[in-house]
Amino acid sequence: MECDYNYAKFYCYVEIKNESTAKDIYDKLTVAFPDTHPAYSTIKLWCRDFNTNRRTSCDDQPRSGRPRTSRSE
């Protein structure tokens, strides 16, 4: 089984609510998913965003610009 970023983000959210540190969360994800866990910098970013209420849900935030789709004709 591989670590999906949405699940990892939700896990991070729950652990933040339980007052875990970014390092603790990263270590647990590394043990559970040694090959497919998010990077430590990503976990730190999510933790910071959840702690400062910049991110209030686990959904991806909308991005400006053109969507990443292509079309072949």
N, C-alpha and C positions, 0 to 999 in steps of 0.2 A: 504494500500500500504506500502511496506517496502522499506527501503533505500538500494539500491544496491551500493556497494563500488565504482564501476566505475562511477556512476552518482555523488556520493559524492566527488570523486576525481576531476571530471570535475568542479563541483560547487566550490570546493576549489580553483582550478586553476583560474577560472573567478574572484572569490572574491579577490584573491591575486593581480590580475591585477588591480582591483579596490581599492587596498590599504587597504583592510580589515585585521584585525588581526586574529590570530588563535582562540582567545577567541570569537570574534564576529561570526566567521564561525561556531564554535562549538555550540554556543548559538542558532543560527538560525537553524542548523540541529536538535538540541535537541527539539526545538519547533515543527518543521515540522514532525520529525520522532521520537517521544519520546521513542519508544521501540527498534528501530533498527539502530540508528545512530552509526557512528564510534566513537571510544574512543577519548578523548581529546589528548592523546599522539600520536595517529595516525594522527590526524589533524595537530598537531604541526610538526610532521615529514614531512608530505606532504608540508606544508607551507615553512619549511626550505629548502626542496629540490627544490621547485619551485623558491624561492627567490634567491638561489645560483646557479640556472641553472643546478643543479645536475640531476634533473628530467625535461626533456624538452617536455614530452608528458604525457598523462593520461594512456597510456598503461602500463601494468605490465612489469617490467624489467626482463630479463632472469635470471634464477638462475642456479648455477652450481649444479652438483650432479644428482642423479637418479630421474626420474619423479615419481610423487605420483600416480602410477597406480598399480593395482594388477590384477592378473589373477587367476581364479579358474579352476582347471582341473578335 
